[in-house]
Amino acid sequence: MDRVTKKSIEADLANAMGRFQREQHGRGAVEVRVNLIGDMVVVRSGGIFTQTETHLSASEDGRRLIRSARQELRSINRPELESIVAGIIQTGVLRSYYDIDVDHAEQIDVFIMAEDVEQRMLREDLERLTRLAPQSGAGIRRR
């Protein structure tokens, strides 16, 4: 049985988010960083613009258009994104938030989970260790 770690969950989420971005926008982010913090998942994606968006970002009207279009797409895709995150973490998503920094071609997604995932993982580790530990008195021979 493979032990699920915080780092493996973060890596799985980064891969899934990058794949989702490629499917939705025709290209993925240059960099996707995921941090699992208690009951939150923070996803920071950099280098997100398509070639067209890069050209549009040269003007104020273009930046407004990018922001508006990306926010609308995120709104439409919210249920699917939350489902992806919930499936990997194995707990429900209560709500999620999104913002984009057009000047830096960066976006952030924050997912609030139904439970503190770090605490759950600690409990699972403790239970696993308890099962592996020798029972008191077991294997001790008295004379």
N, CA, C and O of each residue as an XYZ file, in Angstrom:
572
protein
N       0.846     -1.177      0.000
C       0.000      0.000      0.000
C       0.893      1.242      0.000
O       1.736      1.408      0.882
N       0.705      2.097     -0.977
C       1.472      3.327     -1.067
C       0.920      4.358     -0.095
O      -0.289      4.569     -0.004
N       1.819      4.984      0.616
C       1.433      6.022      1.558
C       1.264      7.333      0.808
O       2.161      7.763      0.082
N       0.114      7.965      0.984
C      -0.145      9.261      0.367
C       0.477     10.328      1.254
O       0.222     10.381      2.457
N       1.296     11.176      0.642
C       1.955     12.244      1.390
C       1.428     13.597      0.931
O       0.789     13.718     -0.114
N       1.709     14.587      1.725
C       1.333     15.957      1.371
C       1.971     16.344      0.037
O       1.311     16.925     -0.824
N       3.238     16.026     -0.130
C       3.954     16.370     -1.370
C       3.366     15.637     -2.570
O       3.288     16.209     -3.657
N       2.949     14.380     -2.397
C       2.376     13.647     -3.535
C       1.015     14.225     -3.921
O       0.678     14.277     -5.104
N       0.235     14.659     -2.935
C      -1.051     15.310     -3.224
C      -0.809     16.620     -3.963
O      -1.475     16.909     -4.957
N       0.142     17.410     -3.480
C       0.453     18.687     -4.132
C       0.916     18.464     -5.575
O       0.517     19.202     -6.475
N       1.756     17.449     -5.796
C       2.241     17.155     -7.148
C       1.090     16.695     -8.052
O       0.998     17.122     -9.203
N       0.216     15.830     -7.536
C      -0.933     15.365     -8.321
C      -1.844     16.534     -8.689
O      -2.329     16.615     -9.818
N      -2.074     17.430     -7.745
C      -2.908     18.600     -8.012
C      -2.256     19.521     -9.042
O      -2.938     20.024     -9.935
N      -0.951     19.748     -8.932
C      -0.246     20.612     -9.895
C      -0.365     20.029    -11.305
O      -0.627     20.759    -12.262
N      -0.175     18.730    -11.429
C      -0.298     18.085    -12.732
C      -1.718     18.194    -13.280
O      -1.910     18.490    -14.459
N      -2.701     17.958    -12.433
C      -4.107     18.018    -12.862
C      -4.501     19.438    -13.267
O      -5.202     19.628    -14.261
N      -4.054     20.431    -12.506
C      -4.384     21.821    -12.836
C      -3.709     22.243    -14.146
O      -4.318     22.935    -14.962
N      -2.478     21.835    -14.345
C      -1.790     22.141    -15.597
C      -2.483     21.501    -16.788
O      -2.638     22.126    -17.837
N      -2.901     20.250    -16.620
C      -3.620     19.532    -17.674
C      -4.942     20.230    -17.989
O      -5.298     20.397    -19.156
N      -5.668     20.637    -16.943
C      -6.946     21.326    -17.122
C      -6.746     22.637    -17.879
O      -7.521     22.960    -18.779
N      -5.718     23.385    -17.520
C      -5.439     24.653    -18.192
C      -5.108     24.429    -19.667
O      -5.539     25.200    -20.524
N      -4.339     23.368    -19.967
C      -4.022     23.061    -21.366
C      -5.294     22.744    -22.151
O      -5.456     23.188    -23.287
N      -6.195     21.975    -21.538
C      -7.445     21.617    -22.211
C      -8.331     22.840    -22.434
O      -8.976     22.948    -23.477
N      -8.374     23.751    -21.483
C      -9.275     24.898    -21.561
C      -8.718     26.062    -22.380
O      -9.474     26.759    -23.057
N      -7.416     26.275    -22.325
C      -6.828     27.459    -22.944
C      -5.880     27.132    -24.102
O      -5.351     28.033    -24.753
N      -5.674     25.855    -24.347
C      -4.788     25.485    -25.439
C      -3.326     25.423    -25.051
O      -2.483     25.009    -25.847
N      -3.025     25.830    -23.835
C      -1.667     25.717    -23.300
C      -1.750     25.781    -21.783
O      -2.652     26.402    -21.221
N      -0.811     25.142    -21.142
C      -0.784     25.162    -19.692
C       0.101     26.275    -19.188
O       0.789     26.947    -19.957
N       0.072     26.457    -17.902
C       0.929     27.454    -17.266
C       2.385     27.006    -17.366
O       2.678     25.813    -17.445
N       3.278     27.970    -17.359
C       4.702     27.670    -17.343
C       5.065     27.028    -16.010
O       5.903     26.128    -15.944
N       4.417     27.509    -14.949
C       4.699     26.995    -13.602
C       3.395     26.907    -12.811
O       2.600     27.846    -12.799
N       3.187     25.765    -12.151
C       2.043     25.593    -11.267
C       2.585     25.147     -9.910
O       3.256     24.122     -9.796
N       2.280     25.936     -8.893
C       2.688     25.596     -7.522
C       1.437     25.362     -6.693
O       0.486     26.141     -6.752
N       1.445     24.294     -5.929
C       0.306     23.950     -5.086
C       0.804     23.806     -3.659
O       1.830     23.175     -3.401
N       0.053     24.406     -2.729
C       0.355     24.275     -1.309
C      -0.910     23.841     -0.583
O      -1.956     24.482     -0.677
N      -0.787     22.745      0.137
C      -1.863     22.247      0.986
C      -1.586     22.771      2.383
O      -0.550     22.474      2.978
N      -2.532     23.562      2.904
C      -2.350     24.204      4.203
C      -3.611     23.958      5.023
O      -4.610     24.659      4.861
N      -3.563     22.970      5.896
C      -4.736     22.664      6.722
C      -5.919     22.280      5.870
O      -5.911     21.235      5.219
N      -6.949     23.127      5.871
C      -8.150     22.838      5.088
C      -8.195     23.648      3.788
O      -9.250     23.774      3.166
N      -7.045     24.197      3.384
C      -6.992     25.007      2.156
C      -5.996     24.418      1.167
O      -4.976     23.836      1.539
N      -6.332     24.592     -0.102
C      -5.400     24.281     -1.182
C      -5.206     25.579     -1.955
O      -6.171     26.170     -2.439
N      -3.953     26.021     -2.070
C      -3.632     27.243     -2.803
C      -2.868     26.831     -4.062
O      -1.833     26.167     -3.993
N      -3.404     27.242     -5.211
C      -2.780     26.924     -6.499
C      -2.357     28.238     -7.153
O      -3.186     29.108     -7.418
N      -1.069     28.365     -7.407
C      -0.526     29.579     -8.046
C       0.067     29.185     -9.390
O       1.000     28.385     -9.461
N      -0.480     29.750    -10.441
C      -0.047     29.413    -11.802
C       0.560     30.640    -12.462
O      -0.063     31.701    -12.516
N       1.772     30.490    -12.961
C       2.457     31.595    -13.619
C       2.715     31.298    -15.084
O       2.797     30.138    -15.487
N       2.841     32.346    -15.872
C       3.071     32.169    -17.308
C       1.852     31.567    -17.984
O       1.967     30.620    -18.761
N       0.678     32.122    -17.686
C      -0.585     31.506    -18.103
C      -1.109     31.979    -19.450
O      -2.027     31.365    -19.994
N      -0.561     33.037    -19.999
C      -1.167     33.634    -21.187
C      -0.898     32.849    -22.470
O       0.181     32.291    -22.671
N      -1.900     32.830    -23.314
C      -1.720     32.345    -24.676
C      -0.984     33.446    -25.444
O      -0.795     34.548    -24.930
N      -0.579     33.146    -26.653
C       0.111     34.155    -27.465
C      -0.811     35.354    -27.725
O      -0.363     36.500    -27.694
N      -2.086     35.091    -27.980
C      -3.053     36.169    -28.215
C      -3.202     37.044    -26.973
O      -3.234     38.270    -27.077
N      -3.292     36.417    -25.794
C      -3.427     37.189    -24.557
C      -2.187     38.033    -24.303
O      -2.291     39.152    -23.800
N      -1.037     37.516    -24.638
C       0.195     38.282    -24.477
C       0.135     39.556    -25.309
O       0.523     40.626    -24.840
N      -0.348     39.445    -26.534
C      -0.491     40.637    -27.390
C      -1.536     41.593    -26.810
O      -1.326     42.806    -26.785
N      -2.660     41.045    -26.346
C      -3.726     41.879    -25.776
C      -3.266     42.621    -24.527
O      -3.720     43.734    -24.263
N      -2.363     42.008    -23.756
C      -1.947     42.602    -22.481
C      -1.150     43.894    -22.650
O      -0.833     44.560    -21.664
N      -0.827     44.251    -23.886
C      -0.066     45.485    -24.143
C      -0.904     46.743    -23.935
O      -0.354     47.831    -23.762
N      -2.241     46.604    -23.950
C      -3.090     47.785    -23.770
C      -4.003     47.594    -22.549
O      -4.273     46.472    -22.122
N      -4.457     48.705    -22.014
C      -5.362     48.651    -20.853
C      -6.663     47.941    -21.214
O      -7.151     47.118    -20.439
N      -7.231     48.247    -22.381
C      -8.459     47.556    -22.808
C      -8.224     46.058    -22.953
O      -9.086     45.255    -22.597
N      -7.075     45.687    -23.469
C      -6.733     44.267    -23.615
C      -6.623     43.575    -22.269
O      -7.096     42.450    -22.111
N      -6.005     44.231    -21.298
C      -5.878     43.656    -19.951
C      -7.248     43.466    -19.318
O      -7.498     42.451    -18.669
N      -8.144     44.447    -19.504
C      -9.512     44.309    -18.978
C     -10.236     43.133    -19.632
O     -10.951     42.384    -18.966
N     -10.045     42.982    -20.925
C     -10.667     41.890    -21.657
C     -10.166     40.527    -21.162
O     -10.953     39.601    -20.963
N      -8.858     40.418    -20.968
C      -8.279     39.168    -20.455
C      -8.857     38.841    -19.084
O      -9.299     37.719    -18.840
N      -8.852     39.831    -18.192
C      -9.367     39.628    -16.831
C     -10.825     39.174    -16.885
O     -11.203     38.207    -16.225
N     -11.624     39.861    -17.657
C     -13.041     39.542    -17.755
C     -13.262     38.141    -18.328
O     -14.057     37.369    -17.792
N     -12.568     37.817    -19.404
C     -12.734     36.504    -20.044
C     -12.271     35.380    -19.122
O     -12.950     34.361    -19.002
N     -11.136     35.554    -18.479
C     -10.615     34.506    -17.584
C     -11.525     34.320    -16.366
O     -11.747     33.191    -15.928
N     -12.047     35.407    -15.824
C     -12.954     35.283    -14.681
C     -14.246     34.579    -15.092
O     -14.776     33.762    -14.338
N     -14.749     34.888    -16.273
C     -15.971     34.231    -16.757
C     -15.728     32.736    -16.982
O     -16.561     31.908    -16.613
N     -14.598     32.395    -17.583
C     -14.268     30.982    -17.785
C     -14.121     30.244    -16.454
O     -14.573     29.107    -16.317
N     -13.494     30.887    -15.486
C     -13.330     30.253    -14.160
C     -14.685     30.014    -13.527
O     -14.906     28.973    -12.908
N     -15.595     30.964    -13.674
C     -16.944     30.816    -13.140
C     -17.655     29.626    -13.777
O     -18.309     28.843    -13.088
N     -17.526     29.496    -15.078
C     -18.150     28.383    -15.798
C     -17.531     27.049    -15.397
O     -18.239     26.055    -15.243
N     -16.207     27.026    -15.226
C     -15.475     25.783    -14.946
C     -15.354     25.446    -13.464
O     -14.791     24.410    -13.111
N     -15.876     26.311    -12.593
C     -15.726     26.109    -11.148
C     -16.139     24.709    -10.697
O     -15.371     24.064     -9.983
N     -17.326     24.206    -11.081
C     -17.712     22.872    -10.597
C     -16.734     21.768    -11.015
O     -16.446     20.862    -10.233
N     -16.229     21.847    -12.241
C     -15.294     20.822    -12.710
C     -13.963     20.909    -11.963
O     -13.398     19.885    -11.578
N     -13.463     22.123    -11.758
C     -12.217     22.295    -11.003
C     -12.360     21.784     -9.571
O     -11.484     21.085     -9.061
N     -13.467     22.139     -8.934
C     -13.690     21.676     -7.563
C     -13.795     20.154     -7.512
O     -13.337     19.536     -6.550
N     -14.383     19.555     -8.517
C     -14.492     18.098     -8.581
C     -13.116     17.448     -8.724
O     -12.845     16.423     -8.098
N     -12.259     18.031     -9.537
C     -10.893     17.524     -9.709
C     -10.154     17.559     -8.377
O      -9.537     16.574     -7.973
N     -10.221     18.696     -7.704
C      -9.524     18.846     -6.419
C     -10.086     17.875     -5.383
O      -9.326     17.212     -4.678
N     -11.404     17.789     -5.290
C     -12.047     16.887     -4.324
C     -11.657     15.435     -4.587
O     -11.439     14.669     -3.649
N     -11.571     15.058     -5.853
C     -11.215     13.684     -6.195
C      -9.799     13.324     -5.785
O      -9.549     12.214     -5.312
N      -8.882     14.243     -5.960
C      -7.488     13.974     -5.600
C      -7.310     13.962     -4.086
O      -6.586     13.125     -3.548
N      -7.967     14.886     -3.408
C      -7.781     15.008     -1.962
C      -8.704     14.070     -1.182
O      -8.474     13.808     -0.002
N      -9.728     13.575     -1.833
C     -10.679     12.654     -1.203
C     -11.494     13.296     -0.086
O     -11.758     12.681      0.947
N     -11.881     14.536     -0.316
C     -12.820     15.220      0.564
C     -13.468     16.339     -0.235
O     -12.928     16.784     -1.248
N     -14.621     16.787      0.221
C     -15.365     17.789     -0.524
C     -14.738     19.174     -0.491
O     -13.975     19.516      0.412
N     -15.083     19.955     -1.499
C     -14.693     21.359     -1.550
C     -15.908     22.179     -1.125
O     -16.975     22.069     -1.729
N     -15.751     22.992     -0.095
C     -16.853     23.826      0.382
C     -17.055     25.038     -0.515
O     -18.189     25.406     -0.823
N     -15.945     25.664     -0.939
C     -16.013     26.846     -1.801
C     -14.623     27.085     -2.376
O     -13.629     26.520     -1.919
N     -14.587     27.939     -3.392
C     -13.291     28.257     -3.982
C     -13.287     29.704     -4.448
O     -14.333     30.314     -4.670
N     -12.073     30.234     -4.589
C     -11.868     31.623     -4.969
C     -10.828     31.664     -6.079
O     -10.002     30.761     -6.214
N     -10.884     32.730     -6.870
C      -9.978     32.872     -8.000
C      -9.649     34.345     -8.201
O     -10.494     35.217     -7.998
N      -8.419     34.608     -8.600
C      -8.056     35.951     -9.026
C      -6.921     35.834    -10.030
O      -6.217     34.827    -10.089
N      -6.764     36.884    -10.812
C      -5.731     36.918    -11.842
C      -4.996     38.250    -11.756
O      -5.600     39.298    -11.527
N      -3.693     38.187    -11.943
C      -2.872     39.393    -12.040
C      -2.424     39.477    -13.495
O      -1.481     38.797    -13.901
N      -3.091     40.300    -14.264
C      -2.830     40.394    -15.702
C      -1.431     40.944    -15.968
O      -0.785     40.538    -16.934
N      -0.964     41.843    -15.144
C       0.359     42.433    -15.360
C       1.478     41.394    -15.238
O       2.531     41.535    -15.861
N       1.247     40.358    -14.439
C       2.276     39.344    -14.221
C       1.920     37.992    -14.830
O       2.639     37.015    -14.621
N       0.812     37.919    -15.587
C       0.377     36.660    -16.227
C       0.325     35.530    -15.202
O       0.850     34.439    -15.426
N      -0.321     35.818    -14.073
C      -0.371     34.867    -12.965
C      -1.793     34.789    -12.431
O      -2.504     35.793    -12.377
N      -2.198     33.592    -12.038
C      -3.508     33.427    -11.420
C      -3.373     32.608    -10.154
O      -2.416     31.856     -9.967
N      -4.357     32.777     -9.293
C      -4.366     32.031     -8.049
C      -5.764     31.462     -7.824
O      -6.772     32.139     -8.022
N      -5.794     30.214     -7.410
C      -7.038     29.551     -7.021
C      -6.870     29.109     -5.577
O      -5.819     28.594     -5.195
N      -7.908     29.313     -4.775
C      -7.903     28.847     -3.391
C      -9.145     27.989     -3.199
O     -10.259     28.416     -3.501
N      -8.945     26.781     -2.697
C     -10.037     25.847     -2.444
C     -10.130     25.609     -0.942
O      -9.135     25.285     -0.293
N     -11.328     25.770     -0.399
C     -11.570     25.504      1.020
C     -12.191     24.117      1.111
O     -13.266     23.869      0.565
N     -11.507     23.223      1.801
C     -11.922     21.828      1.867
C     -12.875     21.583      3.038
O     -12.955     22.384      3.969
N     -13.581     20.483      2.975
C     -14.563     20.125      4.005
C     -13.900     19.650      5.292
O     -14.562     19.556      6.325
N     -12.617     19.352      5.247
C     -11.903     18.939      6.455
C     -10.457     19.421      6.392
O      -9.953     19.777      5.327
N      -9.813     19.424      7.527
C      -8.403     19.774      7.607
C      -7.616     18.560      7.111
O      -7.465     17.576      7.836
N      -7.125     18.631      5.898
C      -6.490     17.489      5.246
C      -5.161     17.140      5.920
O      -4.825     15.962      6.044
N      -4.413     18.136      6.350
C      -3.155     17.851      7.043
C      -3.410     17.082      8.338
O      -2.687     16.133      8.642
N      -4.424     17.476      9.100
C      -4.763     16.760     10.335
C      -5.195     15.330     10.028
O      -4.818     14.400     10.742
N      -5.985     15.151      8.968
C      -6.422     13.797      8.580
C      -5.216     12.927      8.260
O      -5.159     11.766      8.665
N      -4.258     13.481      7.539
C      -3.071     12.713      7.185
C      -2.249     12.360      8.422
O      -1.695     11.264      8.506
N      -2.169     13.280      9.377
C      -1.465     12.980     10.631
C      -2.155     11.853     11.400
O      -1.497     10.960     11.932
N      -3.495     11.904     11.451
C      -4.247     10.827     12.119
C      -4.001      9.486     11.440
O      -3.801      8.472     12.108
N      -4.018      9.487     10.100
C      -3.778      8.250      9.349
C      -2.378      7.712      9.620
O      -2.199      6.503      9.767
N      -1.380      8.599      9.688
C      -0.015      8.182      9.995
C       0.067      7.599     11.398
O       0.723      6.580     11.610
N      -0.590      8.234     12.349
C      -0.586      7.739     13.721
C      -1.241      6.359     13.806
O      -0.728      5.465     14.479
N      -2.362      6.193     13.128
C      -3.038      4.887     13.117
C      -2.147      3.822     12.490
O      -2.072      2.702     12.996
N      -1.474      4.161     11.396
C      -0.582      3.218     10.714
C       0.564      2.822     11.643
O       0.908      1.644     11.745
N       1.154      3.809     12.318
C       2.259      3.522     13.231
C       1.794      2.689     14.418
O       2.514      1.805     14.881
N       0.597      2.971     14.909
C       0.053      2.217     16.033
C      -0.130      0.748     15.653
O       0.145     -0.140     16.460
N      -0.593      0.490     14.429
C      -0.770     -0.891     13.967
C       0.562     -1.601     13.812
O       0.648     -2.811     14.020
N       1.609     -0.855     13.446
C       2.921     -1.450     13.228
C       3.696     -1.671     14.523
O       4.576     -2.529     14.582
N       3.374     -0.903     15.557
C       4.108     -0.999     16.823
C       3.778     -2.327     17.518
O       2.632     -2.777     17.508
N       4.791     -2.939     18.115
C       4.534     -4.200     18.843
C       3.595     -3.931     20.031
O       3.688     -2.899     20.695
N       2.713     -4.863     20.271
C       1.803     -4.745     21.401
C       2.605     -4.906     22.691
O       3.588     -5.646     22.717
N       2.204     -4.232     23.741
C       2.938     -4.294     25.004
C       2.912     -5.730     25.517
O       1.865     -6.371     25.603
N       4.079     -6.191     25.845
C       4.211     -7.529     26.371
C       4.357     -8.596     25.295
O       4.769     -9.716     25.598
N       4.039     -8.287     24.086
C       4.146     -9.260     23.005
C       5.618     -9.537     22.719
O       6.421     -8.613     22.590
N       5.954    -10.793     22.623
C       7.318    -11.161     22.285
C       8.275    -11.120     23.461
O       9.461    -11.407     23.294
N       7.793    -10.772     24.647
C       8.645    -10.719     25.835
C       8.409    -11.999     26.620
O       7.275    -12.315     26.981
N       9.478    -12.729     26.882
C       9.364    -13.970     27.622
C       9.860    -13.746     29.035
O      10.943    -13.204     29.257
N       9.061    -14.167     29.966
C       9.464    -14.016     31.371
C       9.972    -15.347     31.865
O       9.526    -16.408     31.429
N      10.897    -15.273     32.769
C      11.437    -16.501     33.381
C      10.869    -16.696     34.733
O      11.199    -17.672     35.407
